[in-house]
C-alpha cells in the first residue's frame, strides 16, 4: 500500500480504536501474544536472514545484538503484550473536574493522540511493543523500521495483523512501511494531515534527522550517554557489581553505562578492583590522567570520550574532587537519559537526585532499569529525553492527550 493510502487507512481506523472497549482491546492483545508464540519459527527464520545479512555487511556487534531475536526474546515480546493487556486502560480517565460559578461542569479527560508514526532502527521487538502500547491507548500506528530488520518486522507485523483480523478488528490499526527508500521516510515526516505524532527510536543520527526535518510533532527519544558516579562515601562492594551490570549486561542499549565518574578519595581503592572485573568482560577503559596513575595500562581518554555513547565494550573514566564537580561534569556531558550515584550519604544522594538534569536519576542501582518493562509499563514506546509532554520511559499514558468535556444547562456567555 502506498504511504498516503496507509495514512488515510490509519486516520479512518483511529476513531474506532478511540471508542473501543477495554475488554475488546485486551482480548486482541492476548490473541496477538498467542499469535507471536504460534508464529515463533517463522519469525525466527526471518530474523536469521536479517542477522546473516547484517553480519555479512560488517554490522557492529552491538547492533547485531539489538537485531537478533531468540525464542526467549520473542516470548518476552508476547509477555509484553500480555502485560500491556493487564494494565489499566488510560482512555477516559478523568484527570480533574470542577464546577464554575456559572454552573458549567468541566472535566479534563484523557483521550488517544490518534495516529502515531514510529521510525526505528534494528530493533524488531519495537514492532510488537509499539503496536501494543499504541493499541491499548486507542491509537493507530504506522511503523517504519530499519532496512536491516525488514524481514523480522514483516513477520511480526503480519502475525499481529492476522490476530487482529481474527478478532474482528481492522488490521490497519497497525501498518508497517516496507519501502526502504529514504524519500518514503521523509514523506512520513510530513504527513500532518494523517499522522498526529512522530516518535523516532534509534541512534543519534536518526533522531536528529527526524527532529530537524519533520513537520509532524515529534517526541524525541534520546541517545544514552549514561554515567555512574562513585562517591567518596560509596559502598564499594555495591559499586563493582552495579558497574559490571550497567556496562556489560547488554552493550547495545541506550541505558547501558558509558562513563564512570569517580571521587578522588576512593580512586586508589576502587579502580584496581573495577579494572580487573571489567578486564574479565573485555571492556576497554579510557581514563583521565589520575585514573591512569592508578591503572597504568588504561588507555588515555580524549575529551570527546566523556560525551560518547559507545554501545561497545568501552568505558570512559573521569576523576573529580567534589560532588559539585561530578554534577557539573554529568550535566555537561550527559544526554539527559539515565545517571546514577553510588553513595551511603543520604544528603549527597538527595543533592544528586535534585541537581542532575536527566530523565531518570538513581541512587545505588544500575542504569539498566530505565526501561518500560522494568518500570511496570509492560513495554515502552521509547525513552524520551525531552521535557515537553513526556520524559523517561514512555508507556500508555504518554501516548494519550486530553480534552475538556463541558456540561451545561443553558448557560450563555455575558
C-alpha positions in Angstrom: 0.0 0.0 0.0 1.3 3.5 -0.9 2.2 5.6 2.1 -0.5 8.2 1.7 -3.1 5.4 1.5 -1.7 3.9 4.7 -2.2 7.3 6.3 -5.8 7.5 5.2 -6.4 4.0 6.5 -4.9 4.8 9.9 -6.8 8.1 10.1 -10.0 6.2 9.5 -9.5 3.4 12.0 -8.3 5.7 14.8 -11.9 6.7 15.6 -12.9 3.1 16.1 -9.9 2.5 18.3 -10.7 5.6 20.4 -14.1 4.2 21.3 -13.1 0.5 21.6 -13.9 -1.1 25.0 -11.0 -2.1 27.3 -12.2 -5.7 27.2 -12.1 -5.9 23.5 -8.6 -4.3 23.3 -7.3 -6.7 26.0 -8.7 -9.8 24.1 -7.0 -8.6 20.9 -3.7 -8.1 22.7 -3.7 -11.6 24.3 -4.6 -13.0 20.9 -1.7 -11.2 19.3 0.6 -12.6 22.1 -0.6 -16.1 21.3 0.0 -15.4 17.6 3.6 -14.4 18.2 4.2 -17.6 20.0 2.4 -19.6 17.3 4.5 -18.0 14.6 7.7 -18.3 16.5 9.5 -20.4 13.9 8.5 -18.1 11.1 9.6 -15.0 13.0 13.0 -16.6 13.9 13.6 -17.8 10.4 13.0 -14.2 9.1 15.3 -12.8 11.8 18.1 -15.3 10.9 18.1 -13.8 7.4 18.3 -10.3 8.7 21.1 -11.2 11.1 23.1 -13.1 8.4 22.8 -10.1 6.1 23.9 -7.7 8.9 26.9 -9.7 9.8 27.9 -10.1 6.1 27.8 -6.3 5.8 30.1 -5.9 8.9 27.4 -4.7 11.2 28.7 -3.7 14.7 28.3 -6.4 17.3 26.2 -4.1 19.5 23.8 -3.5 16.6 23.7 -7.2 15.8 22.7 -7.8 19.4 19.9 -5.3 19.0 18.8 -7.1 15.8 18.9 -10.7 16.9 15.8 -12.5 18.2 15.9 -15.7 20.2 13.0 -17.9 21.3 13.3 -16.2 24.7 13.1 -12.7 23.2 10.1 -13.5 21.1 8.4 -14.9 24.2 9.3 -11.8 26.1 7.6 -9.7 23.3 4.5 -11.9 23.8 4.7 -11.4 27.5 5.0 -7.7 27.0 1.7 -7.7 25.1 0.0 -9.6 27.9 1.4 -7.2 30.5 0.0 -4.3 28.5 -3.4 -6.0 28.4 -3.3 -6.3 32.2 -2.6 -2.6 32.6 -5.4 -0.1 33.4 -6.8 1.5 30.2 -5.9 5.2 30.4 -8.5 6.3 27.9 -11.4 8.1 29.5 -9.6 8.7 32.8 -10.8 11.9 34.4 -7.7 13.9 35.3 -9.6 16.7 37.1 -13.1 18.1 37.3 -14.5 21.3 38.6 -17.7 23.4 38.6 -17.5 27.1 37.5 -19.6 29.7 39.3 -22.0 29.8 36.4 -22.8 26.1 36.9 -20.7 24.7 34.0 -19.3 21.3 34.9 -15.8 20.8 33.4 -13.8 17.6 33.1 -10.3 17.1 31.8 -10.4 13.7 30.3 -7.6 11.5 28.9 -8.0 10.6 25.2 -5.9 8.9 22.5 -3.5 11.0 20.4 -4.7 9.5 17.2 -2.2 8.2 14.7 1.4 7.6 15.9 4.2 7.2 13.4 7.2 5.3 14.8 10.5 5.4 13.0 13.1 3.0 14.4 16.2 1.1 13.6 17.4 -2.5 14.1 15.2 -3.5 17.0 12.4 -5.8 15.8 10.9 -6.0 19.3 9.8 -2.4 18.8 7.3 -3.6 16.2 5.4 -5.6 18.9 6.0 -3.1 21.7 4.9 -0.1 19.6 1.7 -1.8 18.5 0.8 -3.0 22.0 1.1 0.4 23.6 -0.5 2.4 20.7 -3.4 0.0 20.5 -4.1 -0.2 24.2 -4.0 3.7 24.4 -6.5 3.8 21.5 -4.1 4.9 18.7 -3.5 3.6 15.3 0.2 3.2 14.4 2.3 3.4 11.2 5.7 1.7 11.8 8.8 2.4 9.8 11.6 0.0 10.8 15.1 -0.1 9.6 16.0 -2.0 6.4 18.3 -4.2 8.4 15.3 -5.7 10.3 12.8 -5.7 7.4 12.2 -9.4 7.2 11.8 -9.7 11.0 9.5 -6.7 11.2 7.3 -8.0 8.4 6.9 -11.4 10.1 6.0 -9.8 13.4 3.6 -7.3 11.8 1.9 -10.0 9.7 1.4 -12.1 12.8 -0.2 -9.3 14.7 -2.4 -8.2 11.8 -3.7 -11.7 11.4 -4.5 -11.9 15.1 -6.4 -8.6 14.9 -8.4 -9.8 11.9 -9.3 -13.0 13.7 -10.7 -10.8 16.5 -12.8 -8.9 14.0 -10.7 -5.7 14.3 -9.4 -3.7 11.3 -5.8 -4.8 10.9 -4.9 -1.3 9.7 -4.7 -0.5 13.4 -1.0 -1.4 12.8 0.7 -0.9 9.4 4.3 -1.5 8.5 6.1 0.6 5.8 8.2 -1.8 3.8 9.6 0.6 1.3 13.2 1.3 2.3 13.6 4.4 0.2 14.7 7.3 2.3 12.3 9.5 0.5 9.4 7.5 1.9 10.7 8.1 5.4 10.9 11.9 4.7 7.3 11.7 3.3 6.1 10.1 6.6 7.7 13.0 8.5 5.5 15.5 6.6 2.1 13.7 6.7 0.5 16.1 9.1 -3.0 15.5 7.6 -2.9 11.9 8.8 -0.2 11.5 11.4 -0.6 13.2 14.8 2.8 12.4 16.4 6.1 11.0 15.3 8.4 9.1 17.6 11.9 8.1 16.5 13.8 5.3 18.2 17.4 4.7 17.3 20.8 6.3 17.1 21.7 10.0 17.3 21.7 10.4 13.5 18.2 9.1 13.1 16.8 11.1 15.9 18.5 14.3 14.7 17.2 13.8 11.2 13.6 13.3 12.4 13.7 16.3 14.7 15.2 18.6 12.0 13.1 17.5 9.1 9.7 16.5 10.5 6.7 18.8 10.2 4.7 16.3 12.3 5.1 17.0 16.1 8.0 14.8 17.4 8.6 13.2 20.8 12.3 13.0 20.9 13.8 9.7 22.3 17.4 10.4 23.0 20.7 8.6 23.0 22.1 7.3 26.2 25.5 8.6 27.4 24.7 7.3 30.9 27.0 8.0 33.9 27.6 6.3 37.2 29.3 8.4 39.9 31.1 6.6 42.7 31.1 9.0 45.6 33.6 9.3 48.4 31.0 7.7 50.7 30.2 4.8 48.4 29.9 1.2 49.5 32.5 -0.1 47.1 31.2 -3.6 47.5 27.9 -2.4 45.9 29.7 -0.3 43.2 31.5 -3.1 41.4 28.5 -5.3 40.6 26.4 -2.3 39.7 29.1 -1.1 37.2 29.5 -4.5 35.8 25.8 -4.9 35.2 25.3 -1.4 33.8 28.2 -1.7 31.4 28.2 -5.3 30.3 24.8 -6.9 30.6 23.8 -5.6 27.2 26.2 -3.2 25.5 24.0 -2.2 22.6 21.2 -0.5 24.6 20.6 3.2 25.5 20.6 2.6 29.2 24.0 1.0 29.4 26.6 2.9 31.4 29.1 4.6 29.2 31.1 6.7 31.7 32.3 6.3 35.2 32.8 9.4 37.4 34.9 8.6 40.5 35.7 10.7 43.6 39.4 11.2 44.2 39.0 9.9 47.8 38.2 6.3 46.6 40.1 6.3 43.3 43.1 4.2 44.5 40.9 1.8 46.5 38.2 1.2 43.8 39.8 1.4 40.4 42.1 -1.6 40.5 39.3 -3.9 41.6 36.9 -2.5 39.0 39.6 -2.7 36.2 40.2 -6.3 37.0 36.5 -7.1 36.9 35.9 -5.3 33.7 39.0 -6.8 32.1 37.4 -10.2 32.6 34.5 -8.8 30.5 36.9 -7.5 27.8 36.0 -3.9 28.5 38.4 -1.2 27.3 39.0 1.6 29.8 39.7 5.1 28.7 40.7 7.3 31.7 41.9 10.7 32.6 45.4 11.3 33.9 44.6 10.4 37.6 42.8 7.3 36.6 45.8 6.2 34.6 48.1 6.8 37.5 46.1 4.1 39.4 45.7 1.7 36.4 48.8 2.4 34.2 47.7 0.1 31.3 44.5 2.1 30.9 44.2 4.0 27.6 44.1 7.8 27.7 40.7 9.4 27.3 40.2 12.3 24.9 37.7 15.0 25.8 35.2 13.5 23.3 35.2 10.2 25.2 33.3 11.8 28.0 30.5 12.7 25.6 30.3 9.5 23.6 27.6 6.8 23.6 29.8 3.9 22.7 27.4 1.0 22.5 30.5 -1.1 22.9 32.8 -2.6 25.4 34.4 0.7 26.3 34.1 2.8 29.4 35.4 6.3 30.0 36.6 7.3 33.5 36.6 10.9 34.9 38.1 11.7 38.3 36.6 14.5 40.4 37.4 16.1 43.7 33.9 17.1 44.8 30.2 16.2 44.4 29.7 19.6 42.8 32.3 18.8 40.2 30.7 15.4 39.5 27.2 17.0 39.0 28.6 19.7 36.7 30.5 17.1 34.6 27.5 14.9 34.3 25.1 17.8 33.4 27.6 18.9 30.8 28.3 15.5 29.2 25.2 13.5 29.8 22.5 13.2 27.1 19.8 13.5 29.8 18.9 9.8 29.8 19.9 8.0 33.0 22.6 8.8 35.6 23.4 7.2 39.0 25.2 7.9 42.2 26.7 5.2 44.4 26.8 6.6 48.0 25.7 5.8 51.5 25.3 9.5 52.3 21.6 10.4 52.2 22.1 14.2 51.9 24.6 13.8 49.0 22.2 11.3 47.3 19.4 13.8 47.5 21.5 16.6 46.1 22.4 14.3 43.1 18.8 13.4 42.6 17.7 17.1 42.7 20.5 18.6 40.6 21.3 16.1 37.9 19.1 17.1 35.0 18.3 13.7 33.4 15.1 11.8 32.8 16.0 9.1 35.3 18.3 9.5 38.2 19.3 6.6 40.5 20.9 6.0 43.9 22.7 2.7 44.4 21.2 1.0 41.4 22.1 0.1 37.8 21.0 2.5 35.0 19.8 -0.6 33.1 16.5 -0.3 34.9 15.4 2.6 32.7 13.0 0.5 30.7 9.3 0.4 30.4 9.1 -3.3 31.2 11.2 -2.8 34.3 9.1 0.2 35.4 5.9 -2.0 35.1 4.6 -0.4 31.9 4.5 -3.7 30.1 6.6 -2.3 27.3 7.8 1.1 26.2 7.4 3.2 23.0 10.8 4.8 23.7 12.7 6.7 26.4 12.1 10.5 26.0 15.0 12.8 26.9 13.0 15.9 26.2 10.8 17.8 28.7 7.6 18.6 26.9 4.7 16.1 27.1 6.7 13.1 28.1 10.0 12.3 29.7 11.7 9.0 30.5 10.2 5.6 29.6 7.0 6.2 27.7 4.1 3.9 28.5 0.4 4.1 27.9 -0.3 7.4 29.5 2.4 9.1 27.4 0.5 8.0 24.3 -2.5 10.0 25.3 -3.6 13.6 25.2 -6.6 15.1 26.9 -9.7 17.1 26.1 -12.1 19.1 28.1 -15.7 17.9 28.4 -18.1 20.7 29.5 -21.7 20.1 30.6 -24.1 23.0 30.8 -27.8 23.8 31.4 -28.4 26.6 29.0 -25.5 28.9 30.0 -24.6 31.7 27.7 -21.6 34.0 28.0 -22.5 37.5 29.0 
